Amino acid sequence: MDITTDLVKKYNVPVPRYTSYPTVPYWDINSFDTAQWKLAVRKSFSLSNQTEGISLYIHLPYCESLCTYCGCNTRITKNHAVEIPYIHAVIKEWNLYLELFDSKPQIKELHLGGGTPTFFAPENLELLISAITDKAILHPDAEFSFEAHPANTTAEHLQTLYNLGFKRLSLGIQDFDIQVQKIINRMQSYEQVALVTDKAREIGYTSINYDLIYGLPLQTLPGLTDTIEKVKTLRPDRIAFYSYAHVPWIKPGQRKFTELDLPDREAKQQLYETGRNMLLEAGYEEVGMDHFSLKEDSLYIAQKEKHLHRNFMGYTHQYTRLMVGLGVSSISDTWNAFAQNVKTVEEYLNVVNQNEIPVFKGHILTEEDLLMRKHILAIMCNGETSWTSEDLADESFRIALDNINEVLNDGLIVRGDNYLKVTPEGTRFLRNICAAFDIRLWRNQPDRQLFSMG
């Protein structure tokens, strides 16, 4: 067994993906309230709007069928009458945030996630986006993106959203193997994906991302190899190649299959190694964790120029201090505070229609949190971090530096007097390296599994 296999076994432990720090299970929700949140939003907006602008994430939870692998907050229905009431509520929530701003917001980034944003009719998406942008200014570098299901995304969807300013598209594929698609209830053909991809490029979309997952039930090496060969023929600008997160205690839909249907540890590692090598051989560059892009793509350029950023929407080449999440379960970030909206559609509609911002929990970051967040973000985005004498004056930070000795001894990082760098071998273990700086996790080891395996 080679050293890589040994390391995979050792570090195949449940740790966060670090789209935030502190991670949601470690938020101090007892000392958080809506008044604090509004104050944090006002302060963040006043500090950032005129220069970098703000980001918006809009969660559209509806899907016509349940993809059983999915870990997102969804509502399954074939009743499209739900679209208009939900859109009106999102617009109303946006108006509630506008009341907190001291000037017209400048939108730098807007992303539609789900659920399935293309569940919504094109004219209803136009209603939503127009209502958002009519009361805002678009930043000169504004970028709009959306997630789409290849099986229900029409040319009208693509054209309508393009006309509204969307230039980035992300297609959830996961695997083309029909047996895998059946067990995860995610059906779309290569031909459908090719049709949407070609039409988007014809219209003028400048960046197309594909989501692929390894470790899915019934997934085989020949099946994944065939999937990536097909992906290579379409040559998306970016590829997110994720590990399947098996969390049936959180997502009961995953109980439609059992652990016996999943590839074992060795088979999953082989799926990853094969997929990664195929992508690298095809000319894609590894970016951060789980992401690959062509060299001309802005994500790769951002990593090379050391301004890659990571937030609740994932990796982005643009940074904004304030990110406002609209819609059910969305998470917002002011840099000094986090807040999450209520998690059910019914409660969301009820709270917003009472003219209240629908957050139900959050966290105000301490000075220690901000210090650890800085270093975790640097490692996740740039594969390195450095520290000052002021950082070393913090006792928790010194503990974190002691914590990295294990990953140092295993060759996952190299360390100097005031810096560390992730080695090529350590790239696939970014989560484990960052966990050394997760002081809240170290202080309060969970008594149950909170995070997915690697």
C-alpha positions, 0 to 999 in steps of 0.5 A: 500500500503506497503512502497516498493510500495510507494518508487517505485512510488516516485522514478520511475523517469527518471534517468541515468543507470550510465555506465559513469559519466558524462552521455552522454547528459551532455558531454561538446562537444563544448570544445572537439576535436580529437587532445585532444582525441588522447592525452588522449588515448596516456596518458592513454595507457602509464599509464596502458598498461604494468600493467593492459592492455586495453579493447576493445569493438567492435560494430557489428550493423547488424541484419536481423530483427528489435527487436522493444524493442531494444535501441541499434544502429542497421542496419537492412539488409539481405544482408550479403555482408556488412560484409567484408567492415565493418570488413575491416573498423574496422580493419583499425580503430584499426590500427589507434589506434595502431599508437597512442600507444608507445608499443604493446597493451596488451588486457585484455578484448574484447567484441563483441556487437551489433546489432547481432555479430552472423549475421556475418559468423564465418569465417568473425569473425575469420578474424576480431578477428585475425587481432586485436589479431595479433598486440597485446599481450594477458594479462594473465587474458584476457577474450573475450565475445560476445553477440548472438541471440539464433536463428542464433548462430550455432555450428560453431560460437561457436567453431570458437570464442572459438578457438579464445579465447572466453569463455564468451557468452551472449544470448538475451532471454528477454521472452519466452512468444510467444505473447511477442516475436511476438510483440517485433519481437524477436523470439527464442524458449526454445529449441533453447536456450537450444541447444546453451547453451548445445553446448557452455558448451560442447565446453568449455565456462566457463560463460553463461549469459542470458538477461531477460527484465521485463515491455515488451509489453503484458508481464504477470506474468504467462508468466514471471514466466514460462520464469524464470522457464525455465531459471532455468532448464538451469542454466546460470552462470549470468542473467541480469534482466533489466527494459524495457526502453521505449524511442520511441522518440529515438527509433522509432521502439518502436512505433510498440506498444503503452504505452497501451500495456505496464504493468502499474506501479503496474503490472511492479513492480509485475513482478520485485518482482516476477522475483527477488524473483524467481532468489534469491530462485534459488540460484542466488545472486544480483550483483550491479543493474539488475544483478544476478549470481551464487556464484561461478561466477567471477561477484559475487566474484568481488562484495564480494571482492570489485573490481567490475567495471562498464563501457559502457559494463556494469558490469565486474570483471576486471578493465582497465583504457583504453577502446577502442571502435571500430565500428559505435557508439562505446564509448571509455573511457581513464578514463579522457576522453570519445569519441563516434564514428559517428552513421551511417555506411556510415559515419563510413566507409567514415571517417575511409577510410580517415584514420581518427579516427571516433569520432564525440563527446566527453568529457574531465573530470574535477576534479569535474567530476572525484570526482563524478565519483569515488563515483557514481562508488563505489555506483553502484559497491559496494553499498557504498562509503567513503570520505576524508577531501579532498573530503569535501573541494570540494563545489560540493561534499558538495552539493551532500552530502546535496542531499542524505538527501532524500534517507537517510530519506527514508531508502535507505542508512545509513550514517556515518561521512565519508561514506554511505552504501546502505541498502537492501531496497535501492539496487533496487534504486541505480540509484536514490541514484547515482543521488544525486551525479550527479551535472551536472544533478542537475545544468541543469535539462532537459526540456525534458525526456533524460533517461528511467524510472526505 
